[in-house]
Amino acid sequence: MRPTVILKAALTLDGQLAAADGTSQWISSPEARRDAHRLRGSVDAVMVGAGTVRADDPRLTVRLGQHETPAPGQPRPVIVAGRRALPPQARLLGRGPIILAPGPLEASGRVIEASVIEAPGPRGEAVDLEAGLIRLPALGVESLLLEGGARLFRSFLDAGLADRGVLYYGPLLAGGTGRPLFRGTWTTLEDAHPVRVTSVRRLGASIRVDIDLHP
Ligand SMILES: NC(=O)c1ccc[n+]([C@@H]2O[C@H](COP(=O)([O-])OP(=O)(O)OC[C@H]3O[C@@H](n4cnc5c(N)ncnc54)[C@H](OP(=O)(O)O)[C@@H]3O)[C@@H](O)[C@H]2O)c1
């Protein structure tokens, strides 16, 4: 059995994840970010792709107000790595992450304490996500918050591996194409994924939309 997967993203009102230069902090309002931290606090692990590690160097910790939840209560970080080396100074590498990788990790010049799961996809460049996910419960991960980025979101959507989504729409219009929520092209209407909206809530200047991805 794989963990339950919740896809979470902050979007502009016109559906963009980040600007063309990769900047995305902060698209949503402080109220939405607080809510997102509570969501983090409700799962065993938080996952991002190597592209997000390179662009944002996130911490993925639960921080509510001035307080950071003590380490034992923090969700475990999970990184989906590719064939390129991860930045050795990345903050997540100091948090004992689980790393899903297509093969042995390239030496980074830093001693990293991590649980590495090798799960090569068919061409050996990317991770076979389903094969990686089913090995997570043995490491105590039964619920997972998927926090990006666009390429990883697309892989999860295409593989049907995300169960539900929490989308925070911030009070911004991108006004053009930067980075869409899902990498890739939407070719024709019938390729769209039907979802069920299960709730809509206002959080300060943002809107939280919950969706069931397997209606
Ligand atoms: N607004 C938000 O909520 C939010 C949240 C997170 C990120 N972001 C933004 O998203 C951008 C980063 O997204 P991104 O698309 O460039 O990168 P990404 O989705 O974070 O990571 C993609 C990378 O993961 C590795 N990978 C290995 N197996 C994979 C698989 N099966 N499927 C997909 N990826 C796999 C590859 O690494 P290699 O490249 O090493 O091969 C791939 O390039 C940044 O601009 C960031 O600011 C926004």
The ligand as an SDF file (V2000), in Angstrom:
LIG
                    3D

 48 52  0  0  0  0  0  0  0  0999 V2000
    3.5560   27.9640   -5.8360 N   0  0  0  0  0  0  0  0  0  0  0  0
    3.8220   26.8160   -5.2470 C   0  0  0  0  0  0  0  0  0  0  0  0
    3.0300   26.2930   -4.4560 O   0  0  0  0  0  0  0  0  0  0  0  0
    5.1140   26.1140   -5.5650 C   0  0  0  0  0  0  0  0  0  0  0  0
    5.4650   24.9730   -4.8460 C   0  0  0  0  0  0  0  0  0  0  0  0
    6.6520   24.3030   -5.1750 C   0  0  0  0  0  0  0  0  0  0  0  0
    7.4450   24.7620   -6.2330 C   0  0  0  0  0  0  0  0  0  0  0  0
    7.0630   25.8730   -6.8980 N   0  0  0  0  0  0  0  0  0  0  0  0
    7.8910   26.3550   -8.0170 C   0  0  0  0  0  0  0  0  0  0  0  0
    8.0670   25.2750   -8.9580 O   0  0  0  0  0  0  0  0  0  0  0  0
    9.3250   25.4410   -9.6190 C   0  0  0  0  0  0  0  0  0  0  0  0
   10.1000   24.1080   -9.5900 C   0  0  0  0  0  0  0  0  0  0  0  0
    9.3430   23.1350  -10.3120 O   0  0  0  0  0  0  0  0  0  0  0  0
   10.0350   22.1880  -11.4160 P   0  0  0  0  0  0  0  0  0  0  0  0
    8.9630   21.6390  -12.2570 O   0  0  0  0  0  0  0  0  0  0  0  0
   11.1580   22.9440  -12.0540 O   0  0  0  0  0  0  0  0  0  0  0  0
   10.7280   21.0620  -10.5470 O   0  0  0  0  0  0  0  0  0  0  0  0
   10.1510   19.9080   -9.5640 P   0  0  0  0  0  0  0  0  0  0  0  0
    8.8620   19.3750  -10.0510 O   0  0  0  0  0  0  0  0  0  0  0  0
   10.2550   20.4300   -8.1660 O   0  0  0  0  0  0  0  0  0  0  0  0
   11.2960   18.7990   -9.6980 O   0  0  0  0  0  0  0  0  0  0  0  0
   11.4320   18.0940  -10.9090 C   0  0  0  0  0  0  0  0  0  0  0  0
   12.7290   17.2910  -10.8430 C   0  0  0  0  0  0  0  0  0  0  0  0
   12.5570   16.1330   -9.9990 O   0  0  0  0  0  0  0  0  0  0  0  0
   13.3290   15.0710  -10.5090 C   0  0  0  0  0  0  0  0  0  0  0  0
   12.4840   13.9080  -10.8290 N   0  0  0  0  0  0  0  0  0  0  0  0
   12.9010   12.6130  -10.6860 C   0  0  0  0  0  0  0  0  0  0  0  0
   11.9340   11.7640  -11.0300 N   0  0  0  0  0  0  0  0  0  0  0  0
   10.8630   12.5010  -11.3880 C   0  0  0  0  0  0  0  0  0  0  0  0
    9.5720   12.1510  -11.8570 C   0  0  0  0  0  0  0  0  0  0  0  0
    9.1570   10.8660  -11.9750 N   0  0  0  0  0  0  0  0  0  0  0  0
    8.7260   13.1410  -12.1920 N   0  0  0  0  0  0  0  0  0  0  0  0
    9.0860   14.4380  -12.0500 C   0  0  0  0  0  0  0  0  0  0  0  0
   10.3170   14.8420  -11.6200 N   0  0  0  0  0  0  0  0  0  0  0  0
   11.2030   13.8670  -11.2780 C   0  0  0  0  0  0  0  0  0  0  0  0
   14.0350   15.5920  -11.7500 C   0  0  0  0  0  0  0  0  0  0  0  0
   15.2880   16.1050  -11.2720 O   0  0  0  0  0  0  0  0  0  0  0  0
   16.5970   16.3960  -12.2130 P   0  0  0  0  0  0  0  0  0  0  0  0
   16.3220   17.7530  -12.7790 O   0  0  0  0  0  0  0  0  0  0  0  0
   17.7260   16.3560  -11.2610 O   0  0  0  0  0  0  0  0  0  0  0  0
   16.6240   15.3170  -13.2480 O   0  0  0  0  0  0  0  0  0  0  0  0
   13.1120   16.7290  -12.1880 C   0  0  0  0  0  0  0  0  0  0  0  0
   13.7260   17.7020  -12.9990 O   0  0  0  0  0  0  0  0  0  0  0  0
   10.0460   26.5610   -8.8930 C   0  0  0  0  0  0  0  0  0  0  0  0
    9.9160   27.7290   -9.6660 O   0  0  0  0  0  0  0  0  0  0  0  0
    9.2900   26.7220   -7.5960 C   0  0  0  0  0  0  0  0  0  0  0  0
    9.3280   28.0590   -7.1120 O   0  0  0  0  0  0  0  0  0  0  0  0
    5.9330   26.5690   -6.6020 C   0  0  0  0  0  0  0  0  0  0  0  0
  1  2  1  0
  2  3  2  0
  2  4  1  0
  4  5  1  0
  4 48  2  0
  5  6  2  0
  6  7  1  0
  7  8  2  0
  8  9  1  0
  8 48  1  0
  9 10  1  0
  9 46  1  0
 10 11  1  0
 11 12  1  0
 11 44  1  0
 12 13  1  0
 13 14  1  0
 14 15  2  0
 14 16  1  0
 14 17  1  0
 17 18  1  0
 18 19  2  0
 18 20  1  0
 18 21  1  0
 21 22  1  0
 22 23  1  0
 23 24  1  0
 23 42  1  0
 24 25  1  0
 25 26  1  0
 25 36  1  0
 26 27  1  0
 26 35  1  0
 27 28  2  0
 28 29  1  0
 29 30  1  0
 29 35  2  0
 30 31  1  0
 30 32  2  0
 32 33  1  0
 33 34  2  0
 34 35  1  0
 36 37  1  0
 36 42  1  0
 37 38  1  0
 38 39  2  0
 38 40  1  0
 38 41  1  0
 42 43  1  0
 44 45  1  0
 44 46  1  0
 46 47  1  0
M  CHG  2   8   1  16  -1
M  END
$$$$
